[in-house]
Amino acid sequence: MKIKIILEPSEDGGYTALVPSLPGCISEGDSKDEAIKNIREAIELYLEPVEDDEIFPMNSEIIELAV
C-alpha cells in the first residue's frame, strides 16, 4: 500500500510528517529519516484493527457503500 505524506520542517527544528488521507495521523522526528520512520509507525497503528471495531448491537445492520 502506498500512502502520500507531507513532510515539512518544524519551527523548532526537525520535521513534522502528516498523512492527509488519515485525519489526525501526525508524527515528528529530529531528521527526515526519523520523521519518516515515526510516521510509518503511526500509519500502522492508525490502520490496526481494534477489537471493539467488530462489536455491534444485535439490531444493527452492516451495509457497505461504494463512494
C-alpha positions as CSV (number, residue, x, y, z in Angstrom):
1,M,0.0,0.0,0.0
2,K,1.3,3.4,-0.9
3,I,0.2,6.5,1.1
4,K,1.2,10.1,0.5
5,I,2.7,12.0,3.4
6,I,3.6,15.6,3.8
7,L,7.0,16.3,5.4
8,E,7.7,19.8,6.5
9,P,10.4,21.5,8.5
10,S,9.3,22.4,12.1
11,E,9.9,25.8,13.5
12,D,11.8,24.4,16.5
13,G,14.0,22.1,14.3
14,G,13.3,18.7,13.0
15,Y,10.4,17.7,10.8
16,T,6.7,17.1,11.0
17,A,5.1,14.4,9.0
18,L,1.3,14.1,8.4
19,V,-1.0,12.0,6.3
20,P,-3.8,13.9,4.6
21,S,-5.8,10.8,3.9
22,L,-5.7,9.8,7.6
23,P,-7.1,12.6,9.7
24,G,-5.1,13.2,12.9
25,C,-2.2,10.9,11.8
26,I,0.8,13.2,12.5
27,S,4.3,12.5,13.8
28,E,7.7,14.2,14.2
29,G,11.4,13.5,14.1
30,D,14.7,15.2,14.5
31,S,15.6,14.3,11.0
32,K,13.8,13.5,7.8
33,D,14.6,9.8,8.2
34,E,13.4,9.8,11.8
35,A,10.2,11.6,10.9
36,I,9.5,9.1,8.1
37,K,10.2,6.1,10.4
38,N,7.9,7.6,13.0
39,I,5.0,8.4,10.6
40,R,5.3,4.8,9.2
41,E,4.7,3.5,12.7
42,A,1.9,6.0,13.3
43,I,0.2,4.8,10.0
44,E,0.5,1.2,11.0
45,L,-1.1,2.0,14.4
46,Y,-3.8,4.1,12.8
47,L,-4.8,1.3,10.4
48,E,-4.5,-1.5,13.0
49,P,-7.9,-3.1,13.7
50,V,-9.3,-2.7,17.2
51,E,-11.3,-5.4,18.9
52,D,-14.2,-3.0,19.5
53,D,-14.5,-2.4,15.7
54,E,-16.2,-5.8,15.3
55,I,-18.8,-5.5,18.2
56,F,-22.2,-4.3,17.0
57,P,-25.5,-4.2,18.8
58,M,-27.8,-7.2,17.9
59,N,-30.2,-5.0,15.9
60,S,-27.5,-3.4,13.8
61,E,-27.3,-3.7,10.1
62,I,-24.0,-3.7,8.3
63,I,-24.1,-2.0,4.9
64,E,-21.1,-1.4,2.6
65,L,-21.2,1.7,0.4
66,A,-19.1,2.4,-2.7
67,V,-18.2,6.1,-2.9
